[in-house]
């Protein structure tokens, strides 16, 4: 993109990839060069006597099924994150405080630090696989059931 010169030097070109104001609705003009007028929102419809979407979602959040899904999630994630953080911090502490241990050769040019560093990558992939498997086997079905129940309860509510 070339820098424009002359009278329109300060104008932003629409083909500028960094300019997304038009995509967000800001800066739209009405053709006269003035900003487009703000159109007031229509008056809100009167409140319906039935439960609102917020009430339904709070009811779902307080339900035993939702609490079970959240507890299954926490029972897997909290210990896993703590174990991984301990493993990561042990690697960092060993690398900084025990350089002799980390430099000890395992085989050829491969030393303990390289094996532990590659173990970090392997651990990350294993944890990702374990998380996806746990979600698929222990949480997804229950969460999908909750979603269907919530959609059934909110059917007919105005948005």
Rosetta silent file (secondary structure, phi, psi, omega in degrees, C-alpha in Angstrom):
SEQUENCE: XXXXXXXXXXXXXXXXXXXXXXXXXXXXXXXXXXXXXXXXXXXXXXXXXXXXXXXXXXXXXXXXXXXXXXXXXXXXXXXXXXXXXXXXXXXXXXXXXXXXXXXXXXXXXXXXXXXXXXXXXXXXXXXXXXXXXXXXXXXXXXXXXXXXXXXXXXXXXXX
SCORE:     score description
SCORE:     0.000 S_00000001
   1 L     0.000  130.247 -179.488    0.000    0.000    0.000 S_00000001
   2 L   -93.242  151.303  178.502    1.430    3.328   -0.952 S_00000001
   3 L   -79.664  123.765  179.765    1.181    6.443    1.140 S_00000001
   4 L   -70.755  148.909  179.587   -1.163    8.922   -0.568 S_00000001
   5 L  -120.165  160.846  174.645    0.146   12.416   -1.171 S_00000001
   6 L    91.472 -147.345 -172.213   -1.577   15.721   -1.629 S_00000001
   7 L   -60.709  -38.572 -176.512   -5.055   16.741   -0.604 S_00000001
   8 L   -97.936   26.327 -177.010   -6.263   13.278    0.561 S_00000001
   9 L   -62.123  -32.689 -177.687   -3.082   12.376    2.444 S_00000001
  10 L   -87.330  -11.121 -178.044   -4.947   12.065    5.759 S_00000001
  11 L   -71.227  143.292  177.772   -7.857   10.054    4.330 S_00000001
  12 L   -89.346  130.379  178.627   -7.960    6.380    5.185 S_00000001
  13 L   -81.476  143.372 -177.993   -8.192    4.120    2.181 S_00000001
  14 L   -70.519  -19.513  179.337  -10.866    1.443    2.293 S_00000001
  15 L   -90.518   10.410  177.220   -8.412   -1.181    1.058 S_00000001
  16 L   -70.733  116.765 -176.087   -6.192   -0.593    4.089 S_00000001
  17 L   -66.620  -18.096 -178.590   -5.969   -4.033    5.759 S_00000001
  18 L   -92.099   -4.108 -177.604   -5.493   -2.453    9.201 S_00000001
  19 L  -102.755  107.533 -179.997   -8.602   -0.311    8.979 S_00000001
  20 L  -121.013   22.603 -179.212  -11.680   -2.215   10.081 S_00000001
  21 H   -62.747  -36.642  179.264  -13.796    0.642   11.370 S_00000001
  22 H   -67.624  -32.407  178.860  -16.357    0.105    8.616 S_00000001
  23 H   -66.952  -31.050 -178.847  -16.606   -3.555    9.563 S_00000001
  24 H   -91.859   -3.377  178.479  -17.484   -2.595   13.115 S_00000001
  25 L    94.101   -6.549 -179.941  -19.961    0.115   12.086 S_00000001
  26 L   -84.616  143.515  173.357  -17.825    3.024   13.261 S_00000001
  27 L    79.961   10.062  178.808  -17.087    5.883   10.945 S_00000001
  28 L   -70.736  138.709 -177.379  -19.829    5.198    8.428 S_00000001
  29 E  -110.542  155.662 -179.220  -20.757    8.310    6.527 S_00000001
  30 L   -95.020   12.630  178.836  -24.077    9.366    5.029 S_00000001
  31 L    98.662  -17.119 -179.788  -22.501   10.683    1.822 S_00000001
  32 L   -96.789   -5.206 -177.079  -22.171   14.292    3.007 S_00000001
  33 L    94.867   -9.824  178.183  -18.977   13.672    4.942 S_00000001
  34 L   -92.918  150.897  176.973  -20.784   13.942    8.288 S_00000001
  35 E   -59.280  148.390  179.672  -21.176   10.947   10.557 S_00000001
  36 L   -64.001  143.571 -179.735  -24.389    9.001   10.080 S_00000001
  37 L   -67.057  148.970  178.033  -27.148   10.006   12.525 S_00000001
  38 L   -82.270  125.503  179.331  -27.743    7.785   15.510 S_00000001
  39 L   -93.740  123.930 -178.939  -31.085    6.019   15.252 S_00000001
  40 L   -67.522  149.208  178.925  -32.722    5.528   18.646 S_00000001
  41 L   -70.581  146.992  177.340  -33.618    1.995   19.632 S_00000001
  42 L   -65.358  154.202  179.552  -37.321    1.085   19.523 S_00000001
  43 L   -61.805  145.759 -178.752  -39.080    1.044   22.885 S_00000001
  44 L   -69.305  145.766  177.394  -38.799   -2.214   24.752 S_00000001
  45 L   -71.292  152.294  178.675  -41.740   -4.583   24.699 S_00000001
  46 L   -60.984  148.387 -178.246  -43.572   -5.008   27.993 S_00000001
  47 L   -64.516  133.829  178.517  -42.153   -7.693   30.258 S_00000001
  48 L   -80.931  151.215 -176.628  -43.799  -11.075   29.800 S_00000001
  49 L   -71.169  -18.934 -178.147  -45.174  -12.749   32.931 S_00000001
  50 L   -77.272  178.514 -179.396  -43.179  -15.970   32.279 S_00000001
  51 L   -69.291  147.482  177.556  -39.576  -16.631   33.242 S_00000001
  52 L   -87.571  169.610  178.698  -36.881  -14.733   31.408 S_00000001
  53 H   -61.013  -38.435  178.566  -33.883  -16.348   29.742 S_00000001
  54 H   -61.182  -40.827  178.286  -31.721  -15.167   32.641 S_00000001
  55 H   -63.763  -39.851 -179.766  -33.996  -16.920   35.138 S_00000001
  56 H   -65.965  -44.107 -179.502  -33.827  -20.118   33.120 S_00000001
  57 H   -66.092  -36.136  175.546  -30.041  -20.035   32.891 S_00000001
  58 H   -65.432  -38.384  177.592  -29.764  -19.419   36.637 S_00000001
  59 H   -63.087  -43.015  178.514  -32.080  -22.374   37.223 S_00000001
  60 H   -64.322  -43.064 -179.336  -29.895  -24.557   34.995 S_00000001
  61 H   -61.292  -33.558 -179.941  -26.743  -23.346   36.762 S_00000001
  62 H   -83.835   -7.651 -175.680  -28.210  -24.324   40.133 S_00000001
  63 L   -70.228  156.256  179.610  -29.332  -27.754   38.869 S_00000001
  64 H   -64.645  -38.831 -178.983  -27.725  -30.969   40.076 S_00000001
  65 H   -63.244  -43.009  179.100  -26.825  -31.973   36.507 S_00000001
  66 H   -65.586  -43.717  179.864  -24.904  -28.737   35.870 S_00000001
  67 H   -62.959  -33.740  177.750  -23.110  -28.987   39.203 S_00000001
  68 H   -68.051  -42.405  177.800  -22.111  -32.563   38.343 S_00000001
  69 H   -61.605  -45.472  179.404  -20.650  -31.485   34.981 S_00000001
  70 H   -64.142  -39.328 -178.714  -18.696  -28.687   36.685 S_00000001
  71 H   -69.885  -37.047  175.150  -17.448  -30.996   39.431 S_00000001
  72 H   -62.190  -41.205  177.912  -16.278  -33.601   36.890 S_00000001
  73 H   -61.134  -49.826 -177.461  -14.424  -30.820   35.075 S_00000001
  74 H   -65.410  -39.489 -179.995  -12.775  -29.558   38.260 S_00000001
  75 H   -62.678  -27.147  176.578  -11.869  -33.065   39.480 S_00000001
  76 H   -87.831  -47.211 -170.026   -9.887  -33.577   36.284 S_00000001
  77 H   -72.188  -44.673 -174.184   -8.458  -30.106   35.636 S_00000001
  78 H   -62.045  -52.269  179.088   -7.283  -29.012   39.081 S_00000001
  79 H   -65.410  -34.577 -179.707   -5.037  -32.012   39.864 S_00000001
  80 H   -66.273  -44.713  179.129   -3.797  -32.173   36.282 S_00000001
  81 H   -64.486  -42.484  178.874   -2.829  -28.502   36.199 S_00000001
  82 H   -62.641  -43.747  178.582   -1.124  -28.775   39.588 S_00000001
  83 H   -62.499  -43.332 -179.504    0.832  -31.881   38.498 S_00000001
  84 H   -66.384  -39.787  178.583    1.924  -30.223   35.271 S_00000001
  85 H   -64.000  -40.257  177.031    2.980  -27.027   37.084 S_00000001
  86 H   -62.793  -44.447  179.383    5.047  -29.062   39.563 S_00000001
  87 H   -62.886  -43.673  179.242    6.667  -30.949   36.664 S_00000001
  88 H   -65.967  -47.044 -179.856    7.370  -27.707   34.778 S_00000001
  89 H   -65.408  -34.945  175.775    8.748  -25.896   37.829 S_00000001
  90 H   -62.280  -40.094  177.564   10.915  -28.914   38.700 S_00000001
  91 H   -63.782  -46.263 -178.979   12.385  -28.718   35.207 S_00000001
  92 H   -65.821  -44.360 -179.973   13.060  -24.974   35.498 S_00000001
  93 H   -64.615  -43.008  178.582   14.514  -25.255   39.006 S_00000001
  94 H   -63.717  -38.728 -179.828   16.714  -28.186   38.003 S_00000001
  95 H   -66.184  -31.509 -177.471   17.912  -26.313   34.921 S_00000001
  96 H   -92.697  -31.463 -175.214   18.928  -23.293   37.019 S_00000001
  97 H  -102.619  -18.176 -178.454   20.194  -24.917   40.214 S_00000001
  98 L  -130.011   64.729 -178.324   21.661  -28.205   38.984 S_00000001
  99 H   -64.320  -28.254  177.903   23.432  -27.513   35.696 S_00000001
 100 H   -65.854  -42.150  177.550   25.756  -30.490   36.282 S_00000001
 101 H   -64.862  -44.795 -177.568   22.801  -32.872   36.501 S_00000001
 102 H   -68.492  -25.723 -179.508   21.112  -31.380   33.461 S_00000001
 103 H   -86.639   -6.414 -178.396   24.363  -31.571   31.441 S_00000001
 104 L   -62.991  126.635 -178.661   24.873  -35.264   32.232 S_00000001
 105 E   -69.384  140.898  175.690   24.854  -37.192   28.930 S_00000001
 106 E   -98.347  -53.097  175.659   22.151  -39.790   28.399 S_00000001
 107 E  -155.983  126.043 -179.839   23.259  -41.054   25.018 S_00000001
 108 L    58.557 -126.507 -179.367   25.600  -39.400   22.563 S_00000001
 109 L   -88.114   -0.281 -179.223   24.932  -35.650   22.428 S_00000001
 110 E   -86.304  124.112 -179.761   21.581  -36.033   24.201 S_00000001
 111 E  -112.754  179.026 -177.246   21.706  -34.918   27.833 S_00000001
 112 H   -60.972  -39.614 -179.483   19.229  -34.943   30.742 S_00000001
 113 H   -62.220  -40.517  179.369   18.068  -31.374   29.973 S_00000001
 114 H   -67.073  -40.942  178.924   17.138  -32.309   26.398 S_00000001
 115 H   -63.888  -44.062  179.506   15.242  -35.397   27.540 S_00000001
 116 H   -66.853  -39.419  178.068   13.373  -33.375   30.197 S_00000001
 117 H   -63.300  -44.500  176.316   12.654  -30.564   27.702 S_00000001
 118 H   -66.681  -30.690  174.989   11.254  -33.019   25.172 S_00000001
 119 H   -62.990  -32.647  175.630    9.317  -34.575   28.043 S_00000001
 120 H   -61.870  -45.209  178.262    7.607  -31.204   28.532 S_00000001
 121 H   -63.960  -46.096 -179.911    6.350  -31.329   24.936 S_00000001
 122 H   -59.861  -43.103  178.663    5.301  -34.961   25.274 S_00000001
 123 H   -60.671  -41.061  179.304    3.485  -34.167   28.525 S_00000001
 124 H   -61.195  -45.515  179.352    1.618  -31.306   26.851 S_00000001
 125 H   -66.111  -40.180  178.482    0.399  -33.568   24.051 S_00000001
 126 H   -64.757  -40.721  178.536   -0.552  -36.324   26.499 S_00000001
 127 H   -66.666  -37.165  176.719   -2.492  -33.893   28.685 S_00000001
 128 H   -62.870  -45.042  178.226   -4.317  -32.516   25.649 S_00000001
 129 H   -62.522  -44.599 -178.697   -5.283  -36.049   24.610 S_00000001
 130 H   -64.561  -39.291  178.377   -6.328  -36.940   28.185 S_00000001
 131 H   -64.010  -46.234  179.855   -8.420  -33.767   28.506 S_00000001
 132 H   -62.903  -40.609  179.598  -10.219  -34.411   25.209 S_00000001
 133 H   -66.300  -44.944  178.882  -10.841  -38.038   26.164 S_00000001
 134 H   -60.796  -43.647  179.370  -12.104  -37.106   29.623 S_00000001
 135 H   -62.594  -44.455 -178.019  -14.419  -34.473   28.150 S_00000001
 136 H   -65.177  -41.235 -174.848  -15.749  -36.900   25.554 S_00000001
 137 H   -86.342  -29.131 -170.517  -16.336  -39.759   27.992 S_00000001
 138 H  -117.029  -17.277 -174.876  -17.386  -37.948   31.182 S_00000001
 139 H  -126.346  -34.454 -170.885  -18.784  -34.511   30.364 S_00000001
 140 H   -59.954  -43.863 -178.032  -19.910  -34.031   26.768 S_00000001
 141 H   -64.082  -45.781  179.986  -23.069  -36.159   26.940 S_00000001
 142 H   -65.395  -39.803  178.823  -24.248  -34.533   30.167 S_00000001
 143 H   -66.727  -38.194  177.766  -23.425  -31.044   28.852 S_00000001
 144 H   -65.985  -40.364  175.995  -25.297  -31.769   25.620 S_00000001
 145 H   -60.581  -43.256  176.713  -28.319  -32.947   27.609 S_00000001
 146 H   -61.111  -40.540  179.912  -28.205  -29.706   29.608 S_00000001
 147 H   -63.058  -44.839  179.465  -28.000  -27.728   26.386 S_00000001
 148 H   -63.751  -42.452  178.781  -31.042  -29.451   24.921 S_00000001
 149 H   -61.099  -42.986  179.715  -32.985  -28.956   28.159 S_00000001
 150 H   -64.333  -41.286  178.689  -32.040  -25.265   28.207 S_00000001
 151 H   -65.149  -36.968  176.867  -33.079  -24.812   24.583 S_00000001
 152 H   -65.066  -40.465 -179.219  -36.414  -26.471   25.328 S_00000001
 153 H   -70.636  -32.442 -177.340  -36.990  -24.178   28.308 S_00000001
 154 H   -91.128   -4.642  179.023  -36.060  -21.019   26.361 S_00000001
 155 L   -60.547  130.220  178.761  -38.075  -21.937   23.260 S_00000001
 156 L    94.921  -12.108  176.472  -40.648  -19.265   22.643 S_00000001
 157 L   -76.677  141.905  176.838  -38.902  -16.555   24.635 S_00000001
 158 L   -74.319  147.007 -179.722  -38.319  -13.332   22.752 S_00000001
 159 L   -95.969    0.000    0.000  -34.722  -12.399   22.189 S_00000001
